[in-house]
């Protein structure tokens, strides 16, 4: 699926084919554009056909492709209807539109994408991260942020009566960009490295730790032999290598506190 920037004019070529991909010769054709919730954002529009035509170039205006105030990404579906001797045939083409900056501090990340790239330069052994595209790195950073917010932490972001001690999962998600910037610089640096590390894990960068996580003790490739440790392994929202970057900052108790 192609992805376009917010407020882009999108031009696509849609072939006249049925659901099986076979070419058809329509006598009447039209299209409309739908949002992700199937709301019609471009009403049904007739296509003027010419003899021998096998496709139609469709232009979707920038206004239709402009995101709302609270949107980072949206989906558009172009639905074409073709009247043929066998009946009405419909084909679809989907594309996404997104903001230039989809990784946003205080919304879905502890750092910008560019900051994450800089952080990764000081970290070794990130094979998944190194091999990934920018789009996949961004998606992994957002997923890593969500995982890290399931942990509880010891650090406070301000010396006032309303400070949060992060004594419950999800409390980091409550912080705005300004509040995140007020965190202790060492804690913020630890979170940034942990986010990149977990993104690498998500991108498949540490398969050995993943096997250890599910309890694999030994593995023989020839004639396949696996041995798992008894009992249920400890389940954490992030990988153990990510935990190492947060040493001293994670609150392992169940106690919830403020002030």
Secondary structure, DSSP 8 states (H G I E B T S, - for coil): -EEEETT--EEEEEE-B-TTS-B---SEEEEEEEETT--EEEEEEEE---TT--EEEEEE-TTTT---TT-SEEEEEEEEEEEETTEEEEEEEEEEEE-S--S-BTTTBSS-HHHHHHHHHT----HHHHHS-HHHHHHHHHHHHHHHTTS-B---S-SSTT-B---STTGGGG--HHHHHTS-HHHHHHHHHHHHHHHHHHTT--HHHHHHHTTEEEEETTTTEEEE-SS-----SS-HHHHHHTTTTB--S----B-
